[in-house]
């Protein structure tokens, strides 16, 4: 079972972890740049100098198809056969480019999943905002809690929604109810700080 299978307040093992304040969680939320989850941009970055190949694939293919069809018509007096042979060849080359594109897309998805895992490590992140997410995100935060980061698009949408719509005061109030030991006005917080040795 991974460290993310349970939230800290659900596991005795995690009780020793320092629980962040609601202010820290809100700061983390607004520091997340959703552009870091852009799979296409990351795939293009991974391609590096090869990105121009994808851009030129369609116009070059169309040009080659026209040129070889005309050559076949003039040289062999068979434009239809030339067209079919050229189309088959370009289709095969296109499949090679498509497989290459899929490779970069898969690598980009893996990179984004690693970035999400970094955000969700230790105490976790998104599942703590579940009360402020619509019901359609329930499967997302449950999956995140289990260490499954496949739902990148939904994760990005959830982060953007929270950044725009989250009521900070309500979040803070619920946080203090869930983790009273982080509330400066609670008896748990006072008792905890009284038991801590003074720093000299």
C-alpha positions as CSV (number, residue, x, y, z in Angstrom):
1,X,0.0,0.0,0.0
2,X,1.5,3.4,-1.0
3,X,1.8,6.4,1.2
4,X,-1.0,8.0,-0.7
5,X,-3.6,5.3,-0.1
6,X,-4.9,7.1,3.0
7,X,-5.1,10.7,4.1
8,X,-2.9,11.5,7.1
9,X,-5.9,11.7,9.5
10,X,-6.9,8.2,8.3
11,X,-3.6,6.5,9.2
12,X,-1.8,6.2,12.5
13,X,1.4,6.0,10.5
14,X,0.9,9.5,9.1
15,X,-0.1,11.1,12.4
16,X,3.5,11.9,13.1
17,X,3.7,14.0,9.9
18,X,3.4,17.7,10.3
19,X,0.0,18.9,9.2
20,X,0.2,22.1,7.1
21,X,-1.9,25.2,7.9
22,X,-4.8,26.1,5.6
23,X,-2.8,29.2,4.6
24,X,0.0,26.9,3.4
25,X,-2.4,24.7,1.4
26,X,-4.0,27.8,-0.2
27,X,-0.5,29.1,-1.1
28,X,0.4,25.8,-2.6
29,X,-2.9,25.9,-4.6
30,X,-2.2,29.3,-6.1
31,X,1.5,28.5,-6.9
32,X,0.5,25.6,-9.2
33,X,0.9,26.6,-12.8
34,X,-1.6,24.6,-14.9
35,X,0.7,25.1,-18.0
36,X,3.1,22.6,-16.5
37,X,0.4,20.0,-17.3
38,X,0.3,20.8,-21.0
39,X,1.1,17.5,-22.6
40,X,1.4,18.9,-26.2
41,X,3.9,21.6,-25.1
42,X,6.0,19.1,-23.2
43,X,5.9,16.6,-26.2
44,X,7.1,19.4,-28.5
45,X,9.9,20.2,-26.0
46,X,10.9,16.6,-26.0
47,X,11.0,16.5,-29.8
48,X,13.5,19.4,-29.8
49,X,14.7,20.0,-33.3
50,X,12.5,17.3,-34.7
51,X,9.3,19.3,-34.2
52,X,9.6,20.8,-37.7
53,X,9.1,17.2,-39.2
54,X,5.6,17.1,-37.8
55,X,4.8,20.6,-39.1
56,X,6.0,19.8,-42.7
57,X,4.5,16.3,-42.9
58,X,1.2,17.2,-44.5
59,X,2.4,19.7,-47.1
60,X,5.3,17.6,-48.1
61,X,3.1,14.5,-48.4
62,X,0.6,16.3,-50.6
63,X,3.5,17.7,-52.8
64,X,5.1,14.2,-53.2
65,X,1.8,12.6,-54.0
66,X,1.1,15.2,-56.8
67,X,4.7,15.0,-58.2
68,X,4.9,11.2,-58.3
69,X,1.4,10.9,-59.8
70,X,2.4,13.3,-62.6
71,X,5.7,11.5,-63.2
72,X,3.9,8.2,-63.4
73,X,1.4,9.6,-65.8
74,X,4.2,10.9,-68.1
75,X,6.7,8.1,-67.8
76,X,4.4,5.1,-67.6
77,X,1.2,6.5,-69.0
78,X,-0.5,5.2,-65.8
79,X,-1.6,8.0,-63.4
80,X,-3.9,5.8,-61.4
81,X,-1.3,3.2,-60.7
82,X,1.3,5.9,-59.8
83,X,-1.2,7.6,-57.5
84,X,-2.0,4.3,-55.7
85,X,1.7,3.3,-55.3
86,X,2.7,6.8,-54.1
87,X,-0.3,6.9,-51.7
88,X,0.6,3.5,-50.2
89,X,4.2,4.6,-49.7
90,X,3.2,7.9,-48.1
91,X,0.7,6.0,-45.9
92,X,3.5,3.8,-44.6
93,X,5.8,6.8,-44.0
94,X,2.9,8.6,-42.2
95,X,2.5,5.6,-39.9
96,X,6.1,5.8,-38.9
97,X,5.7,9.5,-38.1
98,X,2.5,8.7,-36.2
99,X,4.3,6.1,-34.1
100,X,7.0,8.6,-33.3
101,X,4.4,11.2,-32.3
102,X,2.8,8.6,-30.0
103,X,6.1,7.9,-28.4
104,X,6.6,11.6,-27.5
105,X,3.0,12.0,-26.3
106,X,3.4,8.9,-24.0
107,X,6.7,10.4,-22.6
108,X,5.0,13.7,-22.1
109,X,2.1,12.1,-20.2
110,X,4.7,10.3,-18.0
111,X,6.4,13.6,-17.3
112,X,3.1,15.3,-16.2
113,X,2.2,12.3,-14.0
114,X,5.5,12.7,-12.3
115,X,4.8,16.4,-11.7
116,X,1.4,15.6,-10.2
117,X,3.0,12.9,-8.0
118,X,5.4,15.6,-6.7
119,X,2.5,17.9,-5.8
120,X,0.6,15.0,-4.1
121,X,3.5,13.5,-2.2
122,X,3.7,13.2,1.6
123,X,0.6,14.8,3.1
124,X,-1.3,14.9,-0.3
125,X,-3.0,17.9,-1.9
126,X,-6.1,17.7,-4.1
127,X,-8.1,15.2,-1.9
128,X,-8.0,17.8,0.9
129,X,-10.1,20.1,-1.4
130,X,-12.8,17.4,-2.2
131,X,-15.5,19.3,-0.3
132,X,-15.1,22.1,-2.8
133,X,-15.1,20.0,-6.0
134,X,-18.3,19.0,-7.9
135,X,-19.4,15.4,-7.7
136,X,-17.9,14.6,-11.2
137,X,-14.4,14.9,-9.7
138,X,-15.1,12.3,-7.0
139,X,-13.4,9.5,-9.0
140,X,-10.4,11.9,-9.6
141,X,-9.6,12.6,-6.0
142,X,-10.2,9.0,-5.0
143,X,-7.7,7.9,-7.7
144,X,-5.2,10.5,-6.7
145,X,-5.5,9.3,-3.1
146,X,-4.5,5.8,-4.3
147,X,-1.5,7.1,-6.2
148,X,-3.1,7.0,-9.6
149,X,-2.3,10.1,-11.7
150,X,-3.6,9.1,-15.1
151,X,-6.5,11.6,-15.2
152,X,-4.3,14.6,-16.2
153,X,-7.0,16.6,-18.0
154,X,-9.4,16.3,-15.1
155,X,-6.7,17.2,-12.6
156,X,-5.9,20.3,-14.5
157,X,-9.6,21.3,-14.7
158,X,-9.9,20.7,-10.9
159,X,-6.9,22.9,-10.1
160,X,-8.1,25.7,-12.3
161,X,-11.6,25.5,-10.8
162,X,-10.2,25.7,-7.3
163,X,-7.9,28.6,-8.1
164,X,-10.9,30.6,-9.5
165,X,-13.8,29.6,-7.3
166,X,-12.5,28.4,-3.9
167,X,-13.9,30.3,-0.9
168,X,-10.7,30.6,1.2
169,X,-12.7,31.4,4.4
170,X,-14.9,28.3,4.1
171,X,-11.8,26.2,3.3
172,X,-10.0,27.5,6.4
173,X,-13.1,26.8,8.6
174,X,-13.4,23.2,7.3
175,X,-9.7,22.7,7.7
176,X,-9.8,23.7,11.4
177,X,-12.7,21.4,12.0
178,X,-10.8,18.5,10.3
179,X,-7.5,19.3,11.9
180,X,-8.2,21.3,15.1
181,X,-4.5,20.9,16.1
182,X,-3.7,23.5,13.4
183,X,-6.2,26.0,14.7
184,X,-4.4,28.6,16.9
185,X,-7.7,29.1,18.9
186,X,-8.3,25.4,19.7
187,X,-7.4,23.6,22.9
188,X,-5.6,20.9,20.8
189,X,-3.3,23.5,19.3
190,X,-2.5,25.1,22.7
191,X,-1.9,21.7,24.3
192,X,0.3,20.6,21.5
193,X,2.5,23.7,21.7
194,X,2.7,23.6,25.4
195,X,4.0,20.0,25.2
196,X,6.7,21.0,22.7
197,X,10.1,21.7,24.2
198,X,11.2,25.4,24.1
199,X,13.7,26.2,21.4
200,X,16.9,27.7,22.8
